[in-house]
Amino acid sequence: MLTLILFREELLSAFGSFTSFQLVLVFALCLGILLLGFPSSRLGYVSFDRITQAGLIWLVGPVGSAVFNGLASLVFPFYIRKRTGQNRREALFRAMHNVGMIIFVIMAGGWAFSMSGGAYPVRSLEPGILLPVAATILAMQLANGFFVRVRYALTHARVAEPVDWFANTLEPAAALIGLLTVVIAVNTDQVTTLSYLFVLLALMFTVKWLSDSRQRLEEKVRERTAHIAAQNERLERAQARQQELVSALDRLSREDALTGLFNRRHIDDFLKQEKGRVDRYGGTLSVALLDLDHFKQINDQHSHQVGDEVLQEAARILQESARESDVIARYGGEEFLLVLSNTDLSGAQAVVERIRRAIAESPWEKIQAGVRLTVSGGVAELEVGGSLDKLLSLADQRLYEAKQAGRNRIIAA
Ligand SMILES: Nc1nc2c(ncn2[C@@H]2O[C@H](COP(=O)(O)OP(=O)(O)OP(=O)(O)O)[C@@H](O)[C@H]2O)c(=O)[nH]1
């Protein structure tokens, strides 16, 4: 408004010879070019608005250019308000900001044009206008950059791209198209000018369409990527859970439910593994088979329940009295197998003797009055080149001998 009042004379002289159709056409062109812009992830909104900004400087001078481009910039944010999700206040703020910037940039361009000897309208592309045209474009770029920087400084925002080659190529290129448009408009009849404008707008529409399609495609790719990432995360969580379940199942499948000791399956595997180690690297390996004495009587005289408790307590004593490196399993009903790695016969005998004593001396009465328990055992050491079957049957044979010899004893030879 202020520009309109202050520069009334200039405006009248600039547009005095224009028909109202031409005035409407110029405004439609200014607004149309803004509407044919497209969103860019790096620059926000990209449009070829330099065509009309610079073009109108060269056609009617900076004041006329500022009025038409300013009006278009004022209307434009309200046009795209719905798409950008802005409310009326934000759109108004954006409009004021855009108008301010555009007037500033156009005035700078116009000033540089006349200071470097340019006179409007530019009628032809003769070499003499090269300098004023370059000065206009440069001044507009500098004014634009300055304005953006001041705004960023005032709003404490960070400049994303201080020197953007894309913007600095696109805008001067658009200004040159503006120059061509002016020369065509000045030198050709209305039909030719309109045909040219039609082709120009069609080209811009194509660029916008391509860019919008790319934007939509990128959006789709982003959505899909996020979807896949979420699915992957779910899958990884499910896999981790599955792994936990597999580990828990594996543990359960190797454990005896009543006593919590390893079961026969586990100790058989472990024994094979230990034998492999001895065969390969040498060393000693001993086993002990332990069997609770007269256990049937506990079941018969008391109850199966008491028998279970005795088994659990015996398992606890076994684990407590053995060394940490010894592996113990419930091998049968009331039979236990100990695998003693890196232990020779006498060492194994000492460990198992300690267990025998601990069981014999344990206060079994606390489970049930009248309960007493002893254990018999056979110990054997793996011979060089000997088999596991032979080792276990030797331990079993010695266990039998211990039973025969009166029980509550360990036989190792
Ligand atoms: N309570 C209970 N008893 C079991 C379990 N497994 C095996 N038994 C019992 O253990 C007893 C083993 O008896 P026998 O093999 O005759 O041996 P024993 O009575 O210990 O006599 P010796 O081994 O000769 O000293 C049987 O009565 C089985 O029923 C169990 O899980 N719980």
The ligand as an SDF file (V2000), in Angstrom:
LIG
                    3D

 32 34  0  0  0  0  0  0  0  0999 V2000
   10.7260  -91.3710   46.3120 N   0  0  0  0  0  0  0  0  0  0  0  0
   11.3340  -91.7340   45.1870 C   0  0  0  0  0  0  0  0  0  0  0  0
   11.8140  -92.9670   45.0730 N   0  0  0  0  0  0  0  0  0  0  0  0
   12.4390  -93.3440   43.9420 C   0  0  0  0  0  0  0  0  0  0  0  0
   12.6290  -92.4360   42.9010 C   0  0  0  0  0  0  0  0  0  0  0  0
   13.3070  -93.0690   41.9090 N   0  0  0  0  0  0  0  0  0  0  0  0
   13.5320  -94.3400   42.3310 C   0  0  0  0  0  0  0  0  0  0  0  0
   13.0210  -94.5240   43.5620 N   0  0  0  0  0  0  0  0  0  0  0  0
   13.0190  -95.6980   44.3650 C   0  0  0  0  0  0  0  0  0  0  0  0
   14.3250  -96.0450   44.7270 O   0  0  0  0  0  0  0  0  0  0  0  0
   14.2940  -97.4270   45.1250 C   0  0  0  0  0  0  0  0  0  0  0  0
   15.5450  -98.0970   44.6740 C   0  0  0  0  0  0  0  0  0  0  0  0
   15.5240  -99.4120   45.2700 O   0  0  0  0  0  0  0  0  0  0  0  0
   16.5480 -100.5450   44.9580 P   0  0  0  0  0  0  0  0  0  0  0  0
   17.0490 -100.4190   43.5140 O   0  0  0  0  0  0  0  0  0  0  0  0
   15.9740 -101.8070   45.3560 O   0  0  0  0  0  0  0  0  0  0  0  0
   17.7690 -100.1920   45.8350 O   0  0  0  0  0  0  0  0  0  0  0  0
   17.9210  -99.8280   47.3710 P   0  0  0  0  0  0  0  0  0  0  0  0
   16.6860  -99.9980   48.1090 O   0  0  0  0  0  0  0  0  0  0  0  0
   18.4890  -98.4100   47.4110 O   0  0  0  0  0  0  0  0  0  0  0  0
   18.9920 -100.8340   47.8700 O   0  0  0  0  0  0  0  0  0  0  0  0
   20.4810 -100.8560   47.5420 P   0  0  0  0  0  0  0  0  0  0  0  0
   20.7410  -99.9880   46.3490 O   0  0  0  0  0  0  0  0  0  0  0  0
   20.8030 -102.2980   47.2860 O   0  0  0  0  0  0  0  0  0  0  0  0
   21.1690 -100.3550   48.7440 O   0  0  0  0  0  0  0  0  0  0  0  0
   13.0230  -97.9840   44.4810 C   0  0  0  0  0  0  0  0  0  0  0  0
   12.0950  -98.2960   45.4950 O   0  0  0  0  0  0  0  0  0  0  0  0
   12.4760  -96.8770   43.6120 C   0  0  0  0  0  0  0  0  0  0  0  0
   11.0640  -96.8510   43.5730 O   0  0  0  0  0  0  0  0  0  0  0  0
   12.1020  -91.1160   43.0550 C   0  0  0  0  0  0  0  0  0  0  0  0
   12.2240  -90.2440   42.2070 O   0  0  0  0  0  0  0  0  0  0  0  0
   11.4920  -90.8230   44.2320 N   0  0  0  0  0  0  0  0  0  0  0  0
  1  2  1  0
  2  3  2  0
  2 32  1  0
  3  4  1  0
  4  5  2  0
  4  8  1  0
  5  6  1  0
  5 30  1  0
  6  7  2  0
  7  8  1  0
  8  9  1  0
  9 10  1  0
  9 28  1  0
 10 11  1  0
 11 12  1  0
 11 26  1  0
 12 13  1  0
 13 14  1  0
 14 15  2  0
 14 16  1  0
 14 17  1  0
 17 18  1  0
 18 19  2  0
 18 20  1  0
 18 21  1  0
 21 22  1  0
 22 23  2  0
 22 24  1  0
 22 25  1  0
 26 27  1  0
 26 28  1  0
 28 29  1  0
 30 31  2  0
 30 32  1  0
M  END
$$$$
